């Protein structure tokens, strides 16, 4: 045995250790907007190191097919990543997350489907882990595809049917039972049925979930994908997959818990109940009071403190650039401007932060809900653009409301509130917003980008 061959296993382990360090360090850096970009690059370098080290494994083969797959997948990802609109980022995240879960499931399927004489050869793989990874990865795959379709607008409603939770529970038990059977009695036909039912389970679990819960669902499926990758890493004996999957699974689980907490709803409620506007809520009296762009611009131009509250409507209108231009005009006049972000604003965790960063908003002007809420009583004008349920005061005042107890941005405590809204419709959860009828609130109707442009024009006219 040559010296290189003798040291090769140690070199591979060292590369995996370096990759693990870069994964964890990069994830840590992603915790701050100031270092997030560098953290992503560092974690990406870790993945490159782990991939190159895997090519050094003695039992590696089919290099041409592997390199072709990497080139095709990387090329498509690069092309779509360069062209996807920021408003479509949530569905792209859901799609790519689903691809990760599907890849993990495919590894389990291949390892379980090594055919010899028409029967499964399972003695050389930890079958139980392959089955677990197969279940979790397949559910994450099909569930993420449904989430993608909902975010893309291809599926525009919740699908509810009598006994859906019972059906899903029975289907889950059937999948688990078939998986246990596979462990003790591998069978080719049984394997196909097993994965088909797991795919169906992911679809049926996600169809009833409303769009307002998508941030939690995306985070949950991200955690499941990581867990599936970790299991399949044990199957292949690949430390890099084990570490990367564990890190993703842990981070996704923590984020899912934080998202559910931000909505003051247990995860079981998100998955098995959801928000339904028909489930309650006191009728709101009063009427919405409109305001025009000129008066709104004047009110904010002569204010001392203004807080901007963005939501998904801002993303749809792609209004972040015009809105920041307007804010720059206010800052030039000496107005103190901040942005308030709710944890579940948008269609994925951190959605609003990404859009504001794209527009060039400085990080120190962006505040989280817990930090900004005590300041609202001293705010002269709160400008809400595209947000609805996360600023609805019935979450604090109406026990019969479906969102009662959900932490919200205390926009209603500002001295004046201006809401940019396309029309008089309800929010994504389908619940009427009492803020729109408050005495201190005025509605500025129109497309978010167009209205932001009008505010910029009116502000410039005030400046002469």
N, C-alpha and C positions, 0 to 999 in steps of 0.2 A: 504494500500500500504506500503510495507516494505521500510526501509531507502535506501537499495540498488536500488530498483526500482525507488525511487524518484530521486536519484542522477544519474541514468543511462544515461538519455539524456544529462546531463551536462558533464558526463565523455566522452560520444561519441563525443560531440562537441569539447571538449578539445583535444581529440586524433586527430580529424581532423585538428584542429588548429596547433598542433605540426607537423602533417604530412605536412601541407602546408608550414610551416616554413622550414622543412627539404628539401622539394622539391625545394624551391626557393634558399635556402642557398647552396644546393648541385649543382644546376645549375650554381650559381655564381662561385663556386669552379671549375667547369668544364671549366671555361674560361681561366685557366692557366694550361699548361702541368704539372707543378710541383704539383698542387693540384687536378688535374682531377680525379685521382684514388680515393682519399678520398671523393671527391664530389659525385662520382657515388655511393660509399658505403653509404654515408649519405642520398642521395635521395632514395636509395633502402630501408634503414631502415624506412624512411618516408612511403614508400609504404606498408611495413610490418605492421606498426602501423595502417595505414588507413584500411588495410584488416582485421586485428584483431578487430578493433573497429566496422567494419561493421557486424561482426558476433554477436555483442552484440545488434543489432537492434531487437526490440520486434517482428517485423513481419517476421523475417528471418525463413526460413524452407528449406527442402531438403539439409540438411547439408552433408549427405553422398555423394550426387551427386556433390556438390560444392567442397568438399575435394578431391573427385576422379578426378575432372577436374583440380584442382590445381596441384595434384600430377602428372597427366599425362602430362599436359602442362609444368610444371616446370621440370619434368624429361627429356622430349624431348629437351627443351631449354638448359638444362645443358649439355646433351650429345652432341648436335650439336655444342654448344658454345665451348666445349673443343676440338672438332675435326676439326672445320672449319679452312681452311687455310686463312692466312691474305689476300691473293690475292682474296679470295672469300667473304671477309667481306662486300663489297658494296651490293652484291646481298642478303646476309643474312639480312642486315639492311633493304633493300627494302622489303624482304619477311615478316619480323617481323612487319614492319610498316604497311604492308597490313593487317596482322592479327589484328592489333589494330583497323584499320578502319573497318574491317569486324565485329569485336566484337561489336563496337559501332552501326553499322548498324543492327546487330542481335538483340541488345537490343531494338532499335526502332521498328523492325519488330515484336518482341514478344509483346511489349506493344500495338502495333496497332492490333495485331492478337489475342487478348484475346476473344475467341469465346463464344458466349452465344446464343444458338438457331440458329447457322449458320450465325449470323451477328456480326459485330465488336462492341465491347463495348469500346467507346472512351471517355466517359464522365469523367473518372477518371484519365486521363493523359492529359498533355498539348500536344494535337495532333500536333499542328504546329511545335513545337520543335522536336517532335519525327520524323516528316516527314523531317525536315531540316537535323537532324542528320542522318537519313536514307539515304538521297541523298548524303550527303558529305562523309559519311563513306563507302557507297557502291562504289562510284567513286574512293575513295582512295584505297579501297581493290582491285578492278579489275585493276586499273591503276598501282598499285604497283606490282601486279603479272606479268603484261606485262613488267614492268621495270626489274623485277627479271629475266624474261626469256631472255630479251635482254642482260643483264649483264652476265648471265650464258652462253650465246652463243646459246641458243635454237632458238632465233629469231635474225638473224644476219644482218638485214637491215631495212631501213625505208620503210614503206608501204605508198605510195602516190597514190591518185586517184583524178580524176577531181571532183571539187565541194565538197571536203572533209570538208572544214570549214563550208560551207552552210549546209551540212548534219549533222555535229556535232551541229551546232547552232539550227537546227530544232529539233534534238533529245533532246537537253537541254531544249528547250521550252516545248517539250512534257512531259518530266519528271517533270518539274516544274508545268505544268498544271495539270498533274495527281496528284501531291502532294497536290495542292490546292483543287482539287476535293475530295481527301481523307479527308481533314480537315473538309469539310462541309457535305460530304456524304460518310461515310466509307462503303467499299464494299470489300468482300474477294477476288473476282477475280481481281478487280482493283488493290488491293495491290500487288498481284503476278506480274501483268504486270508492275506496278510501279518499283519494285525492279529489274525485268529483264531488263527494259530499262536503269535503272541507271547503272547496271553492264555493259551493252553494251556501254554506254557513256564513262565509264572509259577506256574500251579497245580501242575504236575508237579514244579517245583523245591521247592515249599514243603510238599507233602503228606508227604514222608518225614522232615521235620525234627521232632524231638520238642519237647514243650512246654518242657523245661529249656533249650533253646537259643533260646527266643523273644526274650529281650532282645537277643541278637546279631542275630537276623533283623529285628526291628523297626528297629534302628539301621541295618542295611544298606539296607533298603528306603527309609528316610528319606533316606539318602545318594543312592540312585538317583533318588528323586523330585526332589531338588534338582538333580541333574545334568540330568535331563530338562527341568526348567523352564529351566535356563540355556541349553540347546540351542534350545529353542523361543523363548527371548528373542532369540537371534541371528536366528531365522527371521522374527520380527516386527519386529526392529530396536528392541526395547524394552530400554533399559539397566537399568531397575529389575528386570525379570525376570532378566536376565543376572546382576546383582549378587546378588540374593536367592537365586537358584538356586545360584550358586557358593558363597555362604556356607553355605547349608544342606548342599550336597554335601560341602564340605570338613569342616564340623563333624561331619556324619554319618559320614564316612569315618574321621575320627580317633576318634570314639566307638566305632565298630565294631571298630577295632584294639585299643582299650583293653579292650573287653568280651571279645574273643577272648583277649587277653593275660591277663585276670583268670581265664580258664578254662584257661590254658596250652594252648590248642588253636589251630592255624592255622584261618583262616576256611574253607579248603577242607575241613577235617575237619568243621566245623559243617554246611556245605552238602551235602557228598557222603557223609559217614559217619555223624556223630551219635554220641551215647552209647547204647550198648546194654548192658543189664545182663547179657545172655547171653554177652557177649564175654569174660568172665573175672572174676577176683576170688576170693580165698581165702575159704573158708567161715569164718564168725566163730563162735568158741566162747563159751559162757557164757549168761547169761540176763539179761533186763531186770528191774531192781529198782525196784518202784514206791515212791512216797512220797505222803502225803496233803497236802492244802492247809495244814493246821495246822502240820505239821512244816516244810514248805517256807517258810511265812511266818515262822516262828520263826527258822529258819536265816538268812534274809536280814535279819530285824529286828536280830539281834545281830552281824551281819557288819560289817566295816569298809569293804569295797569290793565292790560288786555291778556286774556288767556284763550288760546286756540285749542279746540277739541276736535280732532279729526276722526273720521270713521270710514267705513268701506265706501260710502258715497263719494268721498274725496278720491279714493282710488279709482272708482269707476269713471269719474269725470276727468281723471288725470289732472287734478287741480292743484297739486302740491307745488308746482313751480310758480304759478301765478299767485298762489296764496303766500308763498315765501317772499315774492316780490312786493306784495302788499305789506307784509310784516316788516320788510326792510325799510319801506317808506315810513311806517309808524315809528320804528326805532330811530330813524334819522330825525324825527320830530321830538325825540326824547321820551316816547312812550315805552314803558317796560312791558316786553312781550315774552310770554312763555307758551309752551305747548304741553297739553295734558294728555297722557296716554293711559287708556284702560287696558288691563292685561289681555282681555279677549276682544279688543277692537280689531275689526278686519276679519279676514278669513283664515289666518294662521298666526301662531305666536310671533310677536315682533313685527307684524305686517306694517303697522303705521311707522314704526321706527325706521324700517327699510325705506319706505317711500319718502319720509322726511330727509333721511340721509342722502337719498338720490337727488333731492332738490337743493341740497347744500345747507340745510338747517344745522347750526352748530349744536353739538351734543349737550352743551351746558344750558341750552334753552328748553330741553326736553325733560319733563318731569313725570315720574310715575304717579299712579293714583294716590297712594298713601302719603306721598310727599306734598302733592299739590292740594289735596282736599282741604287742609286747614287754612289755606290761603284764599279760598273762594269768597268768604264774606268781605274781604278787602279788595276784591277785583271789581273794577268799574264796568268792564264789558267782557262777557264770555261769548266767544264766537264758535258756534257748533257747526261743523260742515260734514254732513254725511253720517253722523253718529245718531243713534236713536235709543236702543234699549239700554246702553251703558250710561245714559244720562236721565233715565226715566225715574222721577221721584217716587212713583208708586211702589218701587222696590223697598222703600223705607216706610211708606205710610199706609199701604193697603194690604192687609193680610190675605185677602182673597185673590190677589194678583198672582199669576203663575210665576212671576219673577221676584216675589216678595222675599226679602232677606239677601238678595244678590247685592254685593257691594257695587256702588256706582260712583261716578264723578259727581261731586256736589255742585253741579253747575247752577242749580236753581237758587243757591245762596248768593250768587253774584248780584250786584246792583242792577245790571242790565244783561239780558241774554238775547243774542241774535242767532237765529237758526237758519242756515242755508239749506234749503230743501227743494227737491224737484217738484213735489206736489203735496197733496194733503193725505197721502197714503200712510200706512203704518210701517213699522220697522220690519226687519227680517224675521223676527219672532212672531210677527202679526199682532202685536199688542199696542194699544193706543198709548200715546205718550202724554202724560199730564203736563209735562214741561211746556208743551206747545200752547197750552191754554193758560199758563201762569200770567199774573199781572205784569211781571217784569220781563216777559218774553215777547219778541217780535219775530215774525217769519219773513225771510227774504227768499222768495220763490225763484227757481230757475236752475239750470244746469250749473254744477259747482264750478267748473272751469270758466264758464261765461260770466257768472256772478263775480268770481274773484277778479276777472279782468275788468269788470265794471268798477269794482272797489278801487283797483289800482288807478283807473282813469279819474274817478272822483277825487281820490286823494291828491293826485297831481294837480287837479284844478284848484283844490284848496291851497296848495303850495304856491299857486300863481304861475 
